[in-house]
Amino acid sequence: MHREFRERLATARGDHRFVIAVFLDVRNFSAYFADSAESALYLRKAYRRILDDYFAEASFFKPTGDGLMVIIEIEDANYKEKAKAVLEASLKLESTFPTLLADDAFLNFRKPDRLGIGLARGTSSRLFSGDVTLDYSGRTLNIAARLLDLARPRGIVVERDFGVDGLDAATQEQFEPAEVYLRGVSPKVPVPVLYLSGKTEIARSNLSPLDEEQWAQSTITYTVEELGGIGTTLLMPLTTRPSDPGKIKLVADYMKPMLPGGKRRTMGTIRRDGAEHREGTKTFARINVPEIVRELRKDGIPPETEVTLVVWYPV
């Protein structure tokens, strides 16, 4: 697939289309799987079920790590109908996601139960070669991606003028309004949105202009062997509660072994999302240690190698 993409770039052209952009993300994905074989199998089956049962009319789609980008092209004559259909499909998918693959007896492991969805509507740049669409880009997709970031710990966030008013009254009442600021898209001017009440909590940091956001860090060092003996979870104490727990980031730095021929050693880095953990008035960053240890051992890092864990979080 990647080779065909590269070859088609030689004849690629661009145009503009009106689209609905749907961004999906499986929340806390890495915490559910013991190895890459399980996670790959789950994603393959989940992606197929989502596309076949909920977004069968998608014009384009591609994986985005632990989620999907789905594009539905629209026109002036049908945008209300398609917006309503996408909203209804998104609501159904979000509510039934915990049982998405419950009928698949082969998947005999614990499966994720939370999904975030961001929706936006507008113009997009399409890159194509012949009759093959290579990708979409532009502000509409950026907005949908940022709204997905807000849909935590689960739920749906959608632009207020997307078309929620086309749903029945009872369904409309499931949404609450908010004025949010989106990093990289609209950091100083609020964007009117609707979010799924009772499931989504808009982070405090996105309810005010974002140009003043500051970050703090906590650091601790272990050897690979020590990390392997910790167990399942490491709680790193934070000096203050993050203004947006959904933005906690972990960076694990370590030196790789000396290469043959005496070549200079290089730095290795593992990056992961973190999660907040609270005990009374104390706040911690929760780190999935086995996942980090698996990556280190996969990279051939010796047990005595020191690994510096740095947690970054907004304050």
C-alpha positions as CSV (number, residue, x, y, z in Angstrom):
1,M,0.0,0.0,0.0
2,H,2.7,2.5,0.9
3,R,4.6,1.7,-2.3
4,E,1.5,2.4,-4.4
5,F,1.0,5.6,-2.4
6,R,4.6,6.7,-3.2
7,E,4.2,5.9,-6.9
8,R,0.9,7.8,-7.2
9,L,2.4,10.9,-5.7
10,A,4.2,11.5,-9.0
11,T,0.8,12.2,-10.7
12,A,-1.1,13.5,-7.7
13,R,-3.3,16.6,-7.8
14,G,-5.5,18.4,-5.4
15,D,-9.1,19.8,-5.2
16,H,-11.5,20.9,-2.6
17,R,-14.6,19.0,-1.3
18,F,-17.3,19.6,1.3
19,V,-17.0,16.9,3.9
20,I,-18.0,15.6,7.3
21,A,-14.9,14.6,9.2
22,V,-15.3,11.9,11.9
23,F,-12.3,11.2,14.2
24,L,-12.6,8.2,16.5
25,D,-10.2,7.0,19.3
26,V,-10.3,4.0,21.6
27,R,-9.6,5.4,25.0
28,N,-6.8,3.9,27.2
29,F,-6.1,1.4,24.5
30,S,-2.7,0.1,25.6
31,A,-3.9,-0.8,29.1
32,Y,-6.1,-3.6,27.7
33,F,-3.6,-5.7,25.7
34,A,-0.8,-8.0,26.9
35,D,1.0,-8.1,23.5
36,S,0.9,-6.6,20.0
37,A,-0.8,-9.8,18.5
38,E,-3.9,-9.2,20.6
39,S,-4.0,-5.5,19.9
40,A,-3.5,-5.9,16.1
41,L,-6.3,-8.6,16.0
42,Y,-8.6,-6.4,18.0
43,L,-8.1,-3.3,15.8
44,R,-8.5,-5.3,12.6
45,K,-11.8,-6.6,13.7
46,A,-13.0,-3.4,15.4
47,Y,-12.1,-1.3,12.4
48,R,-14.0,-3.6,10.0
49,R,-17.1,-3.7,12.3
50,I,-17.1,0.1,12.7
51,L,-16.8,0.8,9.0
52,D,-19.2,-1.9,7.9
53,D,-21.9,-1.3,10.4
54,Y,-21.7,2.4,11.2
55,F,-20.0,4.2,8.3
56,A,-20.6,2.1,5.3
57,E,-21.0,5.2,3.0
58,A,-17.6,6.6,3.9
59,S,-15.8,8.3,1.0
60,F,-12.4,7.7,2.7
61,F,-10.9,6.3,5.9
62,K,-7.5,5.6,7.4
63,P,-6.2,4.4,10.8
64,T,-4.9,7.0,13.2
65,G,-3.0,5.0,15.8
66,D,-5.7,3.6,18.1
67,G,-8.5,5.1,16.1
68,L,-9.9,6.1,12.7
69,M,-10.4,9.1,10.5
70,V,-13.5,8.8,8.4
71,I,-14.5,11.2,5.7
72,I,-18.0,11.5,4.2
73,E,-18.3,13.8,1.2
74,I,-21.4,16.0,1.2
75,E,-23.3,18.4,-1.1
76,D,-25.7,21.3,-0.6
77,A,-28.6,19.1,-1.4
78,N,-27.9,16.3,1.0
79,Y,-25.8,17.7,3.9
80,K,-28.6,17.8,6.4
81,E,-29.6,14.2,5.7
82,K,-25.9,13.0,5.9
83,A,-25.2,15.0,9.0
84,K,-28.2,13.5,10.8
85,A,-27.1,10.0,9.7
86,V,-23.5,10.5,10.9
87,L,-24.8,11.8,14.2
88,E,-27.1,8.9,14.7
89,A,-24.4,6.4,13.8
90,S,-21.9,8.1,16.1
91,L,-24.4,8.0,19.0
92,K,-25.2,4.4,18.5
93,L,-21.5,3.4,18.1
94,E,-20.5,5.3,21.3
95,S,-23.2,3.7,23.4
96,T,-22.7,0.2,22.1
97,F,-18.9,0.3,21.8
98,P,-18.4,-1.8,25.0
99,T,-20.1,-4.8,23.3
100,L,-18.8,-4.0,19.7
101,L,-17.2,-7.4,19.4
102,A,-19.0,-9.3,22.1
103,D,-20.2,-11.9,19.6
104,D,-16.7,-12.8,18.5
105,A,-15.8,-15.9,20.5
106,F,-12.2,-15.9,19.3
107,L,-11.5,-12.7,21.2
108,N,-11.2,-14.3,24.6
109,F,-9.5,-11.3,26.2
110,R,-10.7,-8.1,27.9
111,K,-11.6,-5.5,25.4
112,P,-11.7,-1.6,25.6
113,D,-15.0,-0.1,26.6
114,R,-14.6,3.6,26.0
115,L,-14.6,5.5,22.7
116,G,-14.1,9.2,21.9
117,I,-15.6,10.9,18.8
118,G,-15.0,14.3,17.3
119,L,-17.2,15.7,14.5
120,A,-16.9,18.7,12.2
121,R,-18.3,19.8,8.8
122,G,-16.8,22.0,6.1
123,T,-14.3,22.1,3.3
124,S,-11.3,19.9,2.9
125,S,-8.4,19.6,0.5
126,R,-8.3,16.2,-1.3
127,L,-5.1,14.7,-2.7
128,F,-5.9,12.3,-5.5
129,S,-4.3,10.4,-8.4
130,G,-6.6,9.3,-11.2
131,D,-9.6,7.7,-9.5
132,V,-7.8,7.0,-6.2
133,T,-8.0,9.4,-3.2
134,L,-4.8,9.5,-1.3
135,D,-5.7,11.7,1.6
136,Y,-7.7,14.7,2.9
137,S,-6.4,17.6,4.9
138,G,-7.4,21.1,6.1
139,R,-9.0,23.0,8.9
140,T,-12.2,20.9,9.1
141,L,-10.1,17.8,9.8
142,N,-8.0,19.7,12.4
143,I,-11.1,20.9,14.2
144,A,-12.6,17.3,14.3
145,A,-9.2,16.0,15.6
146,R,-9.1,18.7,18.4
147,L,-12.8,18.0,19.3
148,L,-11.8,14.3,19.6
149,D,-9.2,15.4,22.1
150,L,-11.9,16.9,24.2
151,A,-14.2,13.9,24.2
152,R,-12.8,12.4,27.4
153,P,-13.1,10.1,29.2
154,R,-15.6,9.1,26.4
155,G,-18.4,10.5,24.4
156,I,-18.9,12.9,21.5
157,V,-18.0,16.5,20.9
158,V,-19.4,18.2,17.8
159,E,-19.5,21.7,16.3
160,R,-22.7,23.4,17.4
161,D,-23.8,24.2,13.8
162,F,-23.1,20.6,12.6
163,G,-26.7,19.7,12.6
164,V,-27.7,18.3,16.0
165,D,-31.0,20.2,15.6
166,G,-32.0,17.6,13.0
167,L,-32.2,14.9,15.7
168,D,-35.4,14.2,17.7
169,A,-35.9,16.3,20.8
170,A,-35.0,13.6,23.3
171,T,-31.7,13.0,21.5
172,Q,-30.9,16.7,21.3
173,E,-31.3,16.9,25.1
174,Q,-28.4,14.5,25.5
175,F,-26.0,17.3,24.4
176,E,-24.8,20.3,26.5
177,P,-23.3,23.5,25.0
178,A,-19.9,24.9,25.6
179,E,-17.5,27.5,24.3
180,V,-14.0,25.9,23.9
181,Y,-10.6,26.9,22.8
182,L,-8.7,24.6,20.5
183,R,-4.9,24.5,20.4
184,G,-3.5,25.1,17.0
185,V,-6.9,25.8,15.5
186,S,-8.6,28.5,17.6
187,P,-6.5,29.1,20.8
188,K,-7.9,32.6,21.5
189,V,-11.4,32.7,19.9
190,P,-13.9,30.3,21.4
191,V,-15.5,27.6,19.2
192,P,-19.2,26.8,20.0
193,V,-19.6,23.1,20.5
194,L,-22.0,20.5,21.9
195,Y,-20.9,17.5,24.0
196,L,-22.5,14.4,25.2
197,S,-23.7,15.1,28.7
198,G,-22.9,12.6,31.5
199,K,-20.1,11.0,29.4
200,T,-17.8,13.8,28.4
201,E,-16.2,16.3,30.7
202,I,-14.6,19.3,28.9
203,A,-11.2,20.0,30.4
204,R,-10.9,23.3,32.3
205,S,-7.9,24.3,30.2
206,N,-10.1,24.4,27.1
207,L,-12.6,26.7,28.6
208,S,-10.3,29.7,28.5
209,P,-7.7,31.1,26.0
210,L,-4.8,28.7,25.6
211,D,-1.9,31.1,25.1
212,E,-1.1,31.1,28.9
213,E,-0.9,27.4,29.4
214,Q,2.2,26.3,31.3
215,W,3.7,22.8,31.8
216,A,5.4,21.1,34.8
217,Q,7.3,17.9,35.0
218,S,8.2,15.1,37.4
219,T,11.2,12.9,36.9
220,I,12.4,9.5,38.3
221,T,15.1,7.0,37.2
222,Y,15.1,3.2,37.4
223,T,17.1,0.5,35.8
224,V,15.3,-1.8,33.3
225,E,15.6,-4.6,35.9
226,E,14.0,-2.4,38.6
227,L,11.2,-1.4,36.2
228,G,10.5,-5.1,35.5
229,G,10.1,-5.7,39.2
230,I,7.5,-3.0,39.8
231,G,4.5,-4.9,38.5
232,T,1.7,-3.4,36.5
233,T,1.4,0.2,37.5
234,L,3.8,3.0,38.7
235,L,2.3,6.0,40.4
236,M,4.6,9.1,40.0
237,P,3.7,11.9,42.4
238,L,2.9,15.3,40.8
239,T,3.4,18.6,42.6
240,T,-0.1,19.9,41.6
241,R,-3.2,18.6,39.9
242,P,-3.0,18.9,36.1
243,S,-5.3,21.5,34.6
244,D,-6.1,18.9,31.9
245,P,-5.5,15.2,33.0
246,G,-6.1,14.1,29.4
247,K,-2.8,15.8,28.4
248,I,-0.5,14.0,30.7
249,K,2.5,12.8,28.7
250,L,5.3,10.3,29.5
251,V,8.8,10.3,28.0
252,A,11.2,7.5,28.8
253,D,14.8,8.2,27.8
254,Y,17.6,5.6,27.8
255,M,21.0,5.0,26.2
256,K,21.1,2.2,23.6
257,P,24.0,-0.3,23.8
258,M,27.3,0.3,22.0
259,L,27.0,-0.6,18.3
260,P,29.5,-2.9,16.6
261,G,32.7,-1.2,15.6
262,G,32.7,1.2,18.5
263,K,30.1,3.5,17.0
264,R,28.8,6.2,19.3
265,R,25.9,5.2,21.5
266,T,22.5,6.9,20.7
267,M,19.6,7.9,22.9
268,G,16.4,5.9,22.8
269,T,13.0,7.4,23.6
270,I,9.6,5.9,24.3
271,R,6.6,8.3,24.4
272,R,3.2,7.4,25.8
273,D,0.1,9.1,27.1
274,G,-0.3,9.1,30.9
275,A,-3.4,9.1,33.2
276,E,-4.3,10.8,36.4
277,H,-4.6,9.0,39.7
278,R,-5.8,10.6,42.9
279,E,-5.6,9.5,46.6
280,G,-7.2,12.0,48.9
281,T,-5.4,15.4,48.2
282,K,-2.5,13.7,46.5
283,T,-2.2,13.5,42.7
284,F,-0.2,11.0,40.7
285,A,0.5,10.1,37.1
286,R,-0.4,6.4,36.4
287,I,2.1,4.7,34.2
288,N,1.7,1.3,32.5
289,V,5.1,-0.2,33.4
290,P,4.8,-3.6,31.5
291,E,4.2,-1.7,28.3
292,I,7.4,0.3,28.8
293,V,9.4,-2.8,29.8
294,R,8.3,-4.7,26.7
295,E,9.5,-1.9,24.5
296,L,12.9,-1.8,26.2
297,R,13.4,-5.5,26.0
298,K,12.3,-5.5,22.4
299,D,15.0,-2.9,21.7
300,G,17.6,-5.2,23.4
301,I,18.3,-2.8,26.3
302,P,20.3,-4.6,29.1
303,P,18.8,-5.0,32.6
304,E,21.4,-2.6,34.1
305,T,20.6,0.3,31.8
306,E,19.1,3.4,33.5
307,V,15.8,4.7,32.2
308,T,14.7,8.2,33.1
309,L,10.9,8.6,33.2
310,V,9.7,12.2,32.7
311,V,6.0,13.1,33.1
312,W,4.8,16.3,31.6
313,Y,1.5,17.8,32.5
314,P,-0.3,21.2,32.1
315,V,-0.8,23.3,35.2
